[in-house]
């Protein structure tokens, strides 16, 4: 969010990520900082887990299960 800096750049990048033009315009003009944007629907709808996996990132859940497989198994009786 901070890398895009200017509202027009934010609007164009939001449109590239699949947001309609009306929302992109409104969201690009927000005065919220990066921390607040990270908690808002702006990034929640544009940067999804599916998109992150396509870019090569792993989910924290997958990494946790990979590192601690015994913790994710049902208890034996």
N, CA, C and O atoms as a CHARMM CRD file, in Angstrom:
* protein
*
  308
    1    1 UNK  N      0.83000  -1.18300   0.00000 PROA 1      0.00000
    2    1 UNK  CA     0.00000   0.00000   0.00000 PROA 1      0.00000
    3    1 UNK  C      0.87400   1.24500   0.00000 PROA 1      0.00000
    4    1 UNK  O      0.60300   2.20900  -0.71600 PROA 1      0.00000
    5    2 UNK  N      1.92000   1.21300   0.80800 PROA 2      0.00000
    6    2 UNK  CA     2.80300   2.37300   0.87900 PROA 2      0.00000
    7    2 UNK  C      3.61000   2.54300  -0.40200 PROA 2      0.00000
    8    2 UNK  O      3.95600   3.66500  -0.77300 PROA 2      0.00000
    9    3 UNK  N      3.91000   1.44800  -1.07500 PROA 3      0.00000
   10    3 UNK  CA     4.69400   1.54400  -2.30700 PROA 3      0.00000
   11    3 UNK  C      3.92800   2.24800  -3.41800 PROA 3      0.00000
   12    3 UNK  O      4.53300   2.86900  -4.29200 PROA 3      0.00000
   13    4 UNK  N      2.61000   2.15700  -3.39200 PROA 4      0.00000
   14    4 UNK  CA     1.81600   2.76700  -4.45500 PROA 4      0.00000
   15    4 UNK  C      1.72500   4.28000  -4.28200 PROA 4      0.00000
   16    4 UNK  O      1.50100   4.99900  -5.25500 PROA 4      0.00000
   17    5 UNK  N      1.89400   4.76900  -3.06200 PROA 5      0.00000
   18    5 UNK  CA     1.95200   6.17600  -2.68100 PROA 5      0.00000
   19    5 UNK  C      0.79600   7.04500  -3.16500 PROA 5      0.00000
   20    5 UNK  O     -0.03400   7.44600  -2.34900 PROA 5      0.00000
   21    6 UNK  N      0.71000   7.34900  -4.43600 PROA 6      0.00000
   22    6 UNK  CA    -0.27900   8.30600  -4.93400 PROA 6      0.00000
   23    6 UNK  C     -1.64000   7.64300  -5.16500 PROA 6      0.00000
   24    6 UNK  O     -1.70800   6.47600  -5.55100 PROA 6      0.00000
   25    7 UNK  N     -2.73000   8.39800  -4.92600 PROA 7      0.00000
   26    7 UNK  CA    -4.07300   7.82900  -5.09300 PROA 7      0.00000
   27    7 UNK  C     -4.33500   7.25500  -6.48600 PROA 7      0.00000
   28    7 UNK  O     -4.98900   6.22000  -6.61200 PROA 7      0.00000
   29    8 UNK  N     -3.84200   7.90600  -7.51900 PROA 8      0.00000
   30    8 UNK  CA    -4.08700   7.40900  -8.87700 PROA 8      0.00000
   31    8 UNK  C     -3.41400   6.06200  -9.10300 PROA 8      0.00000
   32    8 UNK  O     -3.97300   5.18900  -9.76800 PROA 8      0.00000
   33    9 UNK  N     -2.23100   5.89200  -8.56200 PROA 9      0.00000
   34    9 UNK  CA    -1.51800   4.61200  -8.67200 PROA 9      0.00000
   35    9 UNK  C     -2.24500   3.53200  -7.87900 PROA 9      0.00000
   36    9 UNK  O     -2.33600   2.38600  -8.31800 PROA 9      0.00000
   37   10 UNK  N     -2.76100   3.90200  -6.70900 PROA 10     0.00000
   38   10 UNK  CA    -3.53400   2.95200  -5.90300 PROA 10     0.00000
   39   10 UNK  C     -4.78000   2.51200  -6.66300 PROA 10     0.00000
   40   10 UNK  O     -5.11400   1.32800  -6.67900 PROA 10     0.00000
   41   11 UNK  N     -5.47100   3.46700  -7.29500 PROA 11     0.00000
   42   11 UNK  CA    -6.69100   3.14800  -8.04500 PROA 11     0.00000
   43   11 UNK  C     -6.39600   2.18700  -9.18900 PROA 11     0.00000
   44   11 UNK  O     -7.10700   1.19800  -9.36600 PROA 11     0.00000
   45   12 UNK  N     -5.36200   2.46700  -9.96100 PROA 12     0.00000
   46   12 UNK  CA    -5.01700   1.61000 -11.10000 PROA 12     0.00000
   47   12 UNK  C     -4.64000   0.20400 -10.64500 PROA 12     0.00000
   48   12 UNK  O     -5.03300  -0.77900 -11.27300 PROA 12     0.00000
   49   13 UNK  N     -3.89100   0.10600  -9.56900 PROA 13     0.00000
   50   13 UNK  CA    -3.48500  -1.21100  -9.07700 PROA 13     0.00000
   51   13 UNK  C     -4.66000  -1.98000  -8.48200 PROA 13     0.00000
   52   13 UNK  O     -4.72300  -3.20200  -8.62000 PROA 13     0.00000
   53   14 UNK  N     -5.58200  -1.29700  -7.83100 PROA 14     0.00000
   54   14 UNK  CA    -6.77500  -1.97000  -7.31300 PROA 14     0.00000
   55   14 UNK  C     -7.62600  -2.50800  -8.46000 PROA 14     0.00000
   56   14 UNK  O     -8.18000  -3.60300  -8.36000 PROA 14     0.00000
   57   15 UNK  N     -7.73300  -1.75300  -9.53600 PROA 15     0.00000
   58   15 UNK  CA    -8.48000  -2.22600 -10.70900 PROA 15     0.00000
   59   15 UNK  C     -7.79100  -3.44400 -11.30400 PROA 15     0.00000
   60   15 UNK  O     -8.46000  -4.39700 -11.70300 PROA 15     0.00000
   61   16 UNK  N     -6.46700  -3.42700 -11.36900 PROA 16     0.00000
   62   16 UNK  CA    -5.71700  -4.58900 -11.86800 PROA 16     0.00000
   63   16 UNK  C     -5.96400  -5.82600 -11.01800 PROA 16     0.00000
   64   16 UNK  O     -5.93800  -6.94800 -11.52300 PROA 16     0.00000
   65   17 UNK  N     -6.20200  -5.62200  -9.73000 PROA 17     0.00000
   66   17 UNK  CA    -6.44600  -6.74100  -8.82600 PROA 17     0.00000
   67   17 UNK  C     -7.90600  -7.19600  -8.83500 PROA 17     0.00000
   68   17 UNK  O     -8.26700  -8.11200  -8.09600 PROA 17     0.00000
   69   18 UNK  N     -8.74400  -6.57600  -9.65600 PROA 18     0.00000
   70   18 UNK  CA   -10.10500  -7.05600  -9.82800 PROA 18     0.00000
   71   18 UNK  C    -11.19800  -6.26800  -9.13100 PROA 18     0.00000
   72   18 UNK  O    -12.34500  -6.71300  -9.09800 PROA 18     0.00000
   73   19 UNK  N    -10.87700  -5.11600  -8.57800 PROA 19     0.00000
   74   19 UNK  CA   -11.88100  -4.28900  -7.90700 PROA 19     0.00000
   75   19 UNK  C    -12.57200  -3.41400  -8.95400 PROA 19     0.00000
   76   19 UNK  O    -11.92200  -2.90100  -9.86400 PROA 19     0.00000
   77   20 UNK  N    -13.89900  -3.24400  -8.82100 PROA 20     0.00000
   78   20 UNK  CA   -14.60500  -2.39500  -9.78000 PROA 20     0.00000
   79   20 UNK  C    -14.16500  -0.93700  -9.62000 PROA 20     0.00000
   80   20 UNK  O    -13.63100  -0.55400  -8.57900 PROA 20     0.00000
   81   21 UNK  N    -14.38900  -0.13900 -10.64600 PROA 21     0.00000
   82   21 UNK  CA   -13.85600   1.22300 -10.68400 PROA 21     0.00000
   83   21 UNK  C    -14.39100   2.11600  -9.57000 PROA 21     0.00000
   84   21 UNK  O    -13.65500   2.95400  -9.04900 PROA 21     0.00000
   85   22 UNK  N    -15.65200   1.95300  -9.19900 PROA 22     0.00000
   86   22 UNK  CA   -16.22100   2.79300  -8.14200 PROA 22     0.00000
   87   22 UNK  C    -15.54800   2.53900  -6.79300 PROA 22     0.00000
   88   22 UNK  O    -15.16200   3.47700  -6.09600 PROA 22     0.00000
   89   23 UNK  N    -15.41200   1.25800  -6.43100 PROA 23     0.00000
   90   23 UNK  CA   -14.73900   0.92900  -5.17500 PROA 23     0.00000
   91   23 UNK  C    -13.26500   1.32900  -5.23300 PROA 23     0.00000
   92   23 UNK  O    -12.72100   1.84600  -4.25700 PROA 23     0.00000
   93   24 UNK  N    -12.63100   1.09400  -6.35600 PROA 24     0.00000
   94   24 UNK  CA   -11.21300   1.43000  -6.49000 PROA 24     0.00000
   95   24 UNK  C    -10.99200   2.92300  -6.28000 PROA 24     0.00000
   96   24 UNK  O    -10.03500   3.32200  -5.61700 PROA 24     0.00000
   97   25 UNK  N    -11.86400   3.74100  -6.83600 PROA 25     0.00000
   98   25 UNK  CA   -11.73000   5.18800  -6.66400 PROA 25     0.00000
   99   25 UNK  C    -11.90800   5.57400  -5.19900 PROA 25     0.00000
  100   25 UNK  O    -11.10600   6.33000  -4.65000 PROA 25     0.00000
  101   26 UNK  N    -12.95800   5.05400  -4.56900 PROA 26     0.00000
  102   26 UNK  CA   -13.23100   5.39200  -3.16900 PROA 26     0.00000
  103   26 UNK  C    -12.11000   4.90200  -2.25600 PROA 26     0.00000
  104   26 UNK  O    -11.65200   5.63800  -1.38200 PROA 26     0.00000
  105   27 UNK  N    -11.67100   3.66800  -2.45600 PROA 27     0.00000
  106   27 UNK  CA   -10.63900   3.10400  -1.59300 PROA 27     0.00000
  107   27 UNK  C     -9.28500   3.75700  -1.81800 PROA 27     0.00000
  108   27 UNK  O     -8.48500   3.83900  -0.88600 PROA 27     0.00000
  109   28 UNK  N     -9.00800   4.21900  -3.02000 PROA 28     0.00000
  110   28 UNK  CA    -7.70300   4.83300  -3.28100 PROA 28     0.00000
  111   28 UNK  C     -7.58800   6.20100  -2.62700 PROA 28     0.00000
  112   28 UNK  O     -6.48400   6.70400  -2.42000 PROA 28     0.00000
  113   29 UNK  N     -8.72600   6.80300  -2.30200 PROA 29     0.00000
  114   29 UNK  CA    -8.72200   8.13800  -1.69800 PROA 29     0.00000
  115   29 UNK  C     -8.75900   8.09700  -0.16800 PROA 29     0.00000
  116   29 UNK  O     -8.82800   9.14700   0.47100 PROA 29     0.00000
  117   30 UNK  N     -8.71500   6.92000   0.41900 PROA 30     0.00000
  118   30 UNK  CA    -8.76400   6.82900   1.87500 PROA 30     0.00000
  119   30 UNK  C     -7.49800   7.42100   2.49000 PROA 30     0.00000
  120   30 UNK  O     -6.42500   7.38500   1.88900 PROA 30     0.00000
  121   31 UNK  N     -7.64200   7.95700   3.68000 PROA 31     0.00000
  122   31 UNK  CA    -6.49000   8.53100   4.37700 PROA 31     0.00000
  123   31 UNK  C     -5.91000   7.56000   5.40500 PROA 31     0.00000
  124   31 UNK  O     -5.00400   7.90900   6.16300 PROA 31     0.00000
  125   32 UNK  N     -6.44000   6.34400   5.42000 PROA 32     0.00000
  126   32 UNK  CA    -5.94000   5.34500   6.36100 PROA 32     0.00000
  127   32 UNK  C     -4.52100   4.94200   5.99200 PROA 32     0.00000
  128   32 UNK  O     -4.15200   4.92800   4.81700 PROA 32     0.00000
  129   33 UNK  N     -3.74300   4.61900   6.99300 PROA 33     0.00000
  130   33 UNK  CA    -2.38000   4.15600   6.76000 PROA 33     0.00000
  131   33 UNK  C     -2.33700   2.66600   6.46000 PROA 33     0.00000
  132   33 UNK  O     -3.36800   1.99400   6.43800 PROA 33     0.00000
  133   34 UNK  N     -1.15100   2.17000   6.23400 PROA 34     0.00000
  134   34 UNK  CA    -0.96500   0.77500   5.87200 PROA 34     0.00000
  135   34 UNK  C     -1.48700  -0.20200   6.90500 PROA 34     0.00000
  136   34 UNK  O     -2.04600  -1.23900   6.54700 PROA 34     0.00000
  137   35 UNK  N     -1.31500   0.11000   8.18000 PROA 35     0.00000
  138   35 UNK  CA    -1.75900  -0.79400   9.23900 PROA 35     0.00000
  139   35 UNK  C     -3.28100  -0.92500   9.22700 PROA 35     0.00000
  140   35 UNK  O     -3.80700  -2.03100   9.34600 PROA 35     0.00000
  141   36 UNK  N     -3.98100   0.17900   9.08700 PROA 36     0.00000
  142   36 UNK  CA    -5.44500   0.14900   9.05600 PROA 36     0.00000
  143   36 UNK  C     -5.95500  -0.51300   7.77800 PROA 36     0.00000
  144   36 UNK  O     -6.96600  -1.21400   7.81100 PROA 36     0.00000
  145   37 UNK  N     -5.28300  -0.30600   6.67300 PROA 37     0.00000
  146   37 UNK  CA    -5.68300  -0.91100   5.40100 PROA 37     0.00000
  147   37 UNK  C     -5.52700  -2.42500   5.47500 PROA 37     0.00000
  148   37 UNK  O     -6.33300  -3.15500   4.89900 PROA 37     0.00000
  149   38 UNK  N     -4.51200  -2.90000   6.16700 PROA 38     0.00000
  150   38 UNK  CA    -4.28400  -4.34400   6.28300 PROA 38     0.00000
  151   38 UNK  C     -5.43700  -5.03300   7.00500 PROA 38     0.00000
  152   38 UNK  O     -5.69200  -6.21400   6.76800 PROA 38     0.00000
  153   39 UNK  N     -6.13300  -4.31700   7.87700 PROA 39     0.00000
  154   39 UNK  CA    -7.24700  -4.88900   8.62600 PROA 39     0.00000
  155   39 UNK  C     -8.59300  -4.66300   7.93800 PROA 39     0.00000
  156   39 UNK  O     -9.62300  -5.10300   8.44900 PROA 39     0.00000
  157   40 UNK  N     -8.60600  -3.99200   6.80100 PROA 40     0.00000
  158   40 UNK  CA    -9.86000  -3.60900   6.14600 PROA 40     0.00000
  159   40 UNK  C    -10.18500  -4.51400   4.96400 PROA 40     0.00000
  160   40 UNK  O     -9.34100  -5.30100   4.53600 PROA 40     0.00000
  161   41 UNK  N    -11.39300  -4.40900   4.43700 PROA 41     0.00000
  162   41 UNK  CA   -11.76400  -5.21400   3.27000 PROA 41     0.00000
  163   41 UNK  C    -10.98800  -4.84900   2.01200 PROA 41     0.00000
  164   41 UNK  O    -11.01100  -5.60200   1.03800 PROA 41     0.00000
  165   42 UNK  N    -10.31200  -3.72900   2.01300 PROA 42     0.00000
  166   42 UNK  CA    -9.57200  -3.30000   0.82500 PROA 42     0.00000
  167   42 UNK  C     -8.55100  -4.36000   0.43400 PROA 42     0.00000
  168   42 UNK  O     -8.54300  -4.81600  -0.70900 PROA 42     0.00000
  169   43 UNK  N     -7.70400  -4.75200   1.35000 PROA 43     0.00000
  170   43 UNK  CA    -6.71200  -5.77700   1.02600 PROA 43     0.00000
  171   43 UNK  C     -7.27100  -7.17600   1.18900 PROA 43     0.00000
  172   43 UNK  O     -6.79500  -8.11400   0.54900 PROA 43     0.00000
  173   44 UNK  N     -8.27300  -7.32800   2.03400 PROA 44     0.00000
  174   44 UNK  CA    -8.86800  -8.64900   2.21800 PROA 44     0.00000
  175   44 UNK  C     -9.55200  -9.18500   0.97400 PROA 44     0.00000
  176   44 UNK  O     -9.62100 -10.39800   0.77500 PROA 44     0.00000
  177   45 UNK  N    -10.05700  -8.29000   0.13700 PROA 45     0.00000
  178   45 UNK  CA   -10.71600  -8.72700  -1.09200 PROA 45     0.00000
  179   45 UNK  C     -9.78000  -8.75400  -2.28700 PROA 45     0.00000
  180   45 UNK  O    -10.09100  -9.37700  -3.30200 PROA 45     0.00000
  181   46 UNK  N     -8.64700  -8.09200  -2.18100 PROA 46     0.00000
  182   46 UNK  CA    -7.73900  -8.04600  -3.33600 PROA 46     0.00000
  183   46 UNK  C     -6.58800  -9.02800  -3.22000 PROA 46     0.00000
  184   46 UNK  O     -6.20800  -9.65300  -4.21000 PROA 46     0.00000
  185   47 UNK  N     -6.03600  -9.17200  -2.04700 PROA 47     0.00000
  186   47 UNK  CA    -4.90300 -10.08400  -1.86300 PROA 47     0.00000
  187   47 UNK  C     -5.40400 -11.28200  -1.06700 PROA 47     0.00000
  188   47 UNK  O     -5.38900 -11.27500   0.16400 PROA 47     0.00000
  189   48 UNK  N     -5.84500 -12.30000  -1.77700 PROA 48     0.00000
  190   48 UNK  CA    -6.42800 -13.48900  -1.16400 PROA 48     0.00000
  191   48 UNK  C     -5.37300 -14.57600  -0.98800 PROA 48     0.00000
  192   48 UNK  O     -4.27100 -14.47800  -1.53000 PROA 48     0.00000
  193   49 UNK  N     -5.72300 -15.62200  -0.21700 PROA 49     0.00000
  194   49 UNK  CA    -4.80100 -16.74700  -0.03800 PROA 49     0.00000
  195   49 UNK  C     -4.50400 -17.42600  -1.36700 PROA 49     0.00000
  196   49 UNK  O     -3.38000 -17.86500  -1.61100 PROA 49     0.00000
  197   50 UNK  N     -5.51100 -17.50900  -2.22100 PROA 50     0.00000
  198   50 UNK  CA    -5.32500 -18.12300  -3.53900 PROA 50     0.00000
  199   50 UNK  C     -4.28400 -17.34600  -4.34900 PROA 50     0.00000
  200   50 UNK  O     -3.40900 -17.94100  -4.97900 PROA 50     0.00000
  201   51 UNK  N     -4.38500 -16.03000  -4.32600 PROA 51     0.00000
  202   51 UNK  CA    -3.44200 -15.18500  -5.06700 PROA 51     0.00000
  203   51 UNK  C     -2.02400 -15.31400  -4.49000 PROA 51     0.00000
  204   51 UNK  O     -1.04700 -15.33300  -5.23900 PROA 51     0.00000
  205   52 UNK  N     -1.91600 -15.40200  -3.16800 PROA 52     0.00000
  206   52 UNK  CA    -0.60000 -15.55100  -2.54500 PROA 52     0.00000
  207   52 UNK  C      0.02200 -16.90100  -2.88500 PROA 52     0.00000
  208   52 UNK  O      1.22700 -16.98500  -3.12100 PROA 52     0.00000
  209   53 UNK  N     -0.79500 -17.96500  -2.91400 PROA 53     0.00000
  210   53 UNK  CA    -0.27600 -19.28600  -3.29300 PROA 53     0.00000
  211   53 UNK  C      0.21000 -19.28700  -4.73200 PROA 53     0.00000
  212   53 UNK  O      1.21500 -19.92400  -5.04400 PROA 53     0.00000
  213   54 UNK  N     -0.49600 -18.57600  -5.62000 PROA 54     0.00000
  214   54 UNK  CA    -0.07300 -18.48200  -7.01300 PROA 54     0.00000
  215   54 UNK  C      1.28300 -17.79300  -7.13600 PROA 54     0.00000
  216   54 UNK  O      2.06000 -18.09200  -8.04200 PROA 54     0.00000
  217   55 UNK  N      1.56100 -16.86900  -6.21800 PROA 55     0.00000
  218   55 UNK  CA     2.84400 -16.15900  -6.22600 PROA 55     0.00000
  219   55 UNK  C      3.95900 -16.94800  -5.54200 PROA 55     0.00000
  220   55 UNK  O      5.11300 -16.52100  -5.55100 PROA 55     0.00000
  221   56 UNK  N      3.62000 -18.10700  -4.94400 PROA 56     0.00000
  222   56 UNK  CA     4.63300 -18.95800  -4.34000 PROA 56     0.00000
  223   56 UNK  C      4.72100 -18.90600  -2.82800 PROA 56     0.00000
  224   56 UNK  O      5.60500 -19.53300  -2.24400 PROA 56     0.00000
  225   57 UNK  N      3.82600 -18.17300  -2.17800 PROA 57     0.00000
  226   57 UNK  CA     3.83300 -18.09900  -0.72200 PROA 57     0.00000
  227   57 UNK  C      3.07800 -19.28200  -0.13300 PROA 57     0.00000
  228   57 UNK  O      2.12800 -19.78000  -0.73700 PROA 57     0.00000
  229   58 UNK  N      3.49900 -19.73300   1.04700 PROA 58     0.00000
  230   58 UNK  CA     2.80800 -20.79900   1.76200 PROA 58     0.00000
  231   58 UNK  C      1.97000 -20.18500   2.87100 PROA 58     0.00000
  232   58 UNK  O      2.32300 -19.14700   3.43100 PROA 58     0.00000
  233   59 UNK  N      0.85300 -20.84000   3.18100 PROA 59     0.00000
  234   59 UNK  CA     0.05200 -20.35700   4.30300 PROA 59     0.00000
  235   59 UNK  C      0.72900 -20.78700   5.60200 PROA 59     0.00000
  236   59 UNK  O      1.42400 -21.80200   5.64400 PROA 59     0.00000
  237   60 UNK  N      0.52300 -20.02000   6.63900 PROA 60     0.00000
  238   60 UNK  CA     1.13300 -20.34400   7.92900 PROA 60     0.00000
  239   60 UNK  C      0.59600 -21.65600   8.47400 PROA 60     0.00000
  240   60 UNK  O      1.31600 -22.38200   9.15900 PROA 60     0.00000
  241   61 UNK  N     -0.65500 -21.96900   8.18100 PROA 61     0.00000
  242   61 UNK  CA    -1.23700 -23.23800   8.61800 PROA 61     0.00000
  243   61 UNK  C     -0.51300 -24.41200   7.98800 PROA 61     0.00000
  244   61 UNK  O     -0.19900 -25.38600   8.67200 PROA 61     0.00000
  245   62 UNK  N     -0.24200 -24.33100   6.68600 PROA 62     0.00000
  246   62 UNK  CA     0.47700 -25.40700   5.99500 PROA 62     0.00000
  247   62 UNK  C      1.88100 -25.59200   6.56100 PROA 62     0.00000
  248   62 UNK  O      2.33100 -26.72300   6.74400 PROA 62     0.00000
  249   63 UNK  N      2.56600 -24.50500   6.83500 PROA 63     0.00000
  250   63 UNK  CA     3.91800 -24.58300   7.40000 PROA 63     0.00000
  251   63 UNK  C      3.86700 -25.19600   8.79200 PROA 63     0.00000
  252   63 UNK  O      4.71600 -26.01800   9.13600 PROA 63     0.00000
  253   64 UNK  N      2.88700 -24.80900   9.59300 PROA 64     0.00000
  254   64 UNK  CA     2.74800 -25.33700  10.94700 PROA 64     0.00000
  255   64 UNK  C      2.51000 -26.83900  10.91800 PROA 64     0.00000
  256   64 UNK  O      3.13300 -27.58200  11.67600 PROA 64     0.00000
  257   65 UNK  N      1.61200 -27.29200  10.04600 PROA 65     0.00000
  258   65 UNK  CA     1.31900 -28.72700   9.93400 PROA 65     0.00000
  259   65 UNK  C      2.54800 -29.48200   9.44900 PROA 65     0.00000
  260   65 UNK  O      2.81200 -30.59800   9.89500 PROA 65     0.00000
  261   66 UNK  N      3.28800 -28.88500   8.55000 PROA 66     0.00000
  262   66 UNK  CA     4.49800 -29.51600   8.02300 PROA 66     0.00000
  263   66 UNK  C      5.56800 -29.66400   9.10800 PROA 66     0.00000
  264   66 UNK  O      6.26700 -30.67700   9.15600 PROA 66     0.00000
  265   67 UNK  N      5.69700 -28.66300   9.97200 PROA 67     0.00000
  266   67 UNK  CA     6.72000 -28.69200  11.01900 PROA 67     0.00000
  267   67 UNK  C      6.29900 -29.50100  12.24100 PROA 67     0.00000
  268   67 UNK  O      7.15200 -30.05300  12.93600 PROA 67     0.00000
  269   68 UNK  N      5.00700 -29.57900  12.50900 PROA 68     0.00000
  270   68 UNK  CA     4.49500 -30.27300  13.69400 PROA 68     0.00000
  271   68 UNK  C      3.39700 -31.25600  13.31300 PROA 68     0.00000
  272   68 UNK  O      2.25200 -31.06600  13.72500 PROA 68     0.00000
  273   69 UNK  N      3.69400 -32.28800  12.54900 PROA 69     0.00000
  274   69 UNK  CA     2.62700 -33.20000  12.11400 PROA 69     0.00000
  275   69 UNK  C      1.97400 -33.94800  13.27100 PROA 69     0.00000
  276   69 UNK  O      0.79100 -34.28100  13.19800 PROA 69     0.00000
  277   70 UNK  N      2.72100 -34.21400  14.33100 PROA 70     0.00000
  278   70 UNK  CA     2.14700 -34.97000  15.44900 PROA 70     0.00000
  279   70 UNK  C      1.09300 -34.15900  16.20000 PROA 70     0.00000
  280   70 UNK  O      0.18900 -34.74100  16.80000 PROA 70     0.00000
  281   71 UNK  N      1.18800 -32.85600  16.18100 PROA 71     0.00000
  282   71 UNK  CA     0.21200 -32.02000  16.88200 PROA 71     0.00000
  283   71 UNK  C     -1.12600 -31.96100  16.15400 PROA 71     0.00000
  284   71 UNK  O     -2.14000 -31.61200  16.75700 PROA 71     0.00000
  285   72 UNK  N     -1.14100 -32.29300  14.87900 PROA 72     0.00000
  286   72 UNK  CA    -2.36500 -32.20100  14.08200 PROA 72     0.00000
  287   72 UNK  C     -3.06600 -33.53600  13.91500 PROA 72     0.00000
  288   72 UNK  O     -4.12600 -33.60200  13.29300 PROA 72     0.00000
  289   73 UNK  N     -2.49000 -34.60600  14.46100 PROA 73     0.00000
  290   73 UNK  CA    -3.11400 -35.92200  14.36400 PROA 73     0.00000
  291   73 UNK  C     -4.11500 -36.09500  15.49900 PROA 73     0.00000
  292   73 UNK  O     -3.93300 -35.52200  16.57400 PROA 73     0.00000
  293   74 UNK  N     -5.16800 -36.87500  15.27700 PROA 74     0.00000
  294   74 UNK  CA    -6.11100 -37.12700  16.37100 PROA 74     0.00000
  295   74 UNK  C     -5.43200 -37.95900  17.45600 PROA 74     0.00000
  296   74 UNK  O     -4.56600 -38.78000  17.15600 PROA 74     0.00000
  297   75 UNK  N     -5.81600 -37.75400  18.70400 PROA 75     0.00000
  298   75 UNK  CA    -5.19500 -38.52600  19.78600 PROA 75     0.00000
  299   75 UNK  C     -5.53100 -40.01300  19.66700 PROA 75     0.00000
  300   75 UNK  O     -6.66300 -40.38600  19.35800 PROA 75     0.00000
  301   76 UNK  N     -4.54100 -40.83600  19.91500 PROA 76     0.00000
  302   76 UNK  CA    -4.77700 -42.28800  19.85000 PROA 76     0.00000
  303   76 UNK  C     -5.37200 -42.76300  21.17300 PROA 76     0.00000
  304   76 UNK  O     -5.04300 -42.24400  22.24000 PROA 76     0.00000
  305   77 UNK  N     -6.22900 -43.73300  21.08700 PROA 77     0.00000
  306   77 UNK  CA    -6.87000 -44.24000  22.31000 PROA 77     0.00000
  307   77 UNK  C     -6.44300 -45.65400  22.59000 PROA 77     0.00000
  308   77 UNK  O     -6.87900 -46.24700  23.57700 PROA 77     0.00000
